[in-house]
Amino acid sequence: MSASRTCALIADDDAFFRIALSAILTRQLGFETVLEAGSLDDALDLLGTRPDIGLALFDLSMPGMKQAASLSAVRECAEHVTLAVVSGSTARQDILGALAAGVHGYIPKALGPTELVRALQMIIAGQIYVPPVLAHGAAADPATPPAGGSGDPGRDALARLTQRQRDVLQELISGRSNKEIARHLGLGEGTVKIHVAALLRALQLPNRAAAAAFGARLASRA
């Protein structure tokens, strides 16, 4: 299914890149409106309040991102949105992780303007864009070696959460609803919903009750 060209969202903490990409989306690709966000929370707030967003372009290194876990949660909670990554990283694990999370394409920022527009056109048309660096079987960035675990599976799982997801987990331990969490943390309800989905996926837990129990057990051992 092709993306609506009424409204697009650029989520990237590089303001100059947002300006350049916004110009491409409006002048060359026909989008009527382009919204900008500099963090994951800001992007999620917009996704929760603007149902007209048809295309969302996410950077992997903006504040609040936890790469694949965050992308998977966005895909689950905003199924109508065509989601793609536009990133400075060409590391193989980043590309494969994003594609496995269900994004519709992974566009390296190093692409030239013509190639960037072509990649966006493919994604908007409903195709999956895979960067040539992956097709060639190599990646420009060295792979990051796996970090050593602490020996505590629970705390290792907790370390995979962003700070915002840890804040939400603490609220779940307290038994608060999404509406109460949103009010307490100053977030939109849609934003909270996506953070809950992301932390459940990161912790590999089935529901919020299990997450609350998990967090409470860790807290009792602290």
HUGI-V244694 format. One record per run of one state. SS is the DSSP state (H for helix, E for strand, C for the rest). FROM is the first residue (numbers start at 1). LEN is the number of residues. Records with the same first field share a line. If there is no record, write none. Layout:
SS = FROM-LEN ; FROM-LEN
This chain:
C = 1-6 ; 12-3 ; 29-4 ; 38-1 ; 50-3 ; 59-4 ; 64-4 ; 78-4 ; 88-4 ; 101-4 ; 109-4 ; 125-4 ; 130-2 ; 136-17 ; 159-4 ; 174-4 ; 186-3 ; 204-4 ; 222-1
E = 7-5 ; 33-5 ; 39-1 ; 53-6 ; 63-1 ; 82-6 ; 105-4 ; 129-1
H = 15-14 ; 40-10 ; 68-10 ; 92-9 ; 113-12 ; 132-4 ; 153-6 ; 163-11 ; 178-8 ; 189-15 ; 208-14
